[in-house]
Amino acid sequence: MSIRHSLLALLQDQPRYGYQLRVEFENRTGATWPLNIGQVYTTLDRLERDGLVSNDGGDGEGHVVYSITAAGKAEVQGWFAAPVERANPPRNELAIKLALAVTLPGVDVQAVIQAQRAASIRALQDYTKSRRDTAATQRAADTAWLLVLDSLIFQTEAEVRWLDLCEARMVQQAQAAGQGANGQASARNLSNGVTTEAAPLSAETRR
């Protein structure tokens, strides 16, 4: 998540101080990604250092107000115009957990998958209910939150489908191991479906 560009976008709307930026960001995204106020001010300091915002001084109530500069406007316009890069995907803790689970002995991968699926389905139900409730009394200000909810719903649906695929592959791998020569592979199976000699899933197995 680009906090830098998010703050610039909000300042493009109007000058604000740090706490206002935090509240505006969380209001527009349904507080899905809460911001630490210290992080907001640290980012503002860097934006000022880079000439993207200017410090307009105090508002008389102890708040330092910031406004966007011409360079800042160009920066945020470029951010909106450019697609989000996928060259370096963000770390996915669940994918990392399962990637490690299938390559380590003694891990019950089926249990990991089932526990996550139950949690993901609960989250999906919560997101769907929030979307239904918000849409029922929708105001113009709710459009941003509905977009975020739609994104969360689609992502969680995809996660559940991916978990189903992971489970199916583990079953296939266990079945293939059970058909090994002289039945020895089956005897060596561990709780994660990987044999003591097995390497991580190959590209061929992952297809």
C-alpha positions, 0 to 999 in steps of 0.5 A: 500500500502506498501511504505516500501517494494516498496522502498526496491524493488527499492533499490534492483535495485540500490542505490538511494536517496529519490527524485529518489525513488519517481520518480521511484515509480511514473513512474512505477505505472503511478503516480496512488498512488503519494508519498509525499517526506516527507513520502519517507524520513521518511520511509528511516529513519525507514528502516535504523533504522531497518538495511534494508538500509544503508546510503551511504553518499552524492553524492556531489550534496546534496543528501543522497544516500541509498543502500539495505542491505542483511537483506533488500534484504531478506525482499523484497524477502519475500514480493514478495514471500508472497501473499497479506493478506486479513485478514484485508482488506483496508478501502473502503470509498464507501462501508462504505458510503453505509453501513451507508446510508442504516442504517440512516434515510433520506439518498437517497441511490438511489441517492448515488448509481447513482452518484457513478455509473456515476463517476465510469463509467467515470473513467472506460472510462478514464482507458480504453482509457489510456490503449488503447493509451498506448498499441498502442505505447507500449514500454518495459517500459510501461508494469508496467503501463499497469498492473496497468491500467488492475488492475484499469479497473477490480476493477472499472468494479467490483465496477459498478457491485457491485453498480448494486447489491446494487441498486437491493437489495434496490429495493427488500427491498422497495418492501418487505416493501411495502407488509408489514401487513396492508400496514403500512410498506410502509407508514413508508418507508424513502428515503433510503428504510429503515423503522423507526423501521428497523435494518441494512440489515440482513445476509439473506437479503444480500444474 
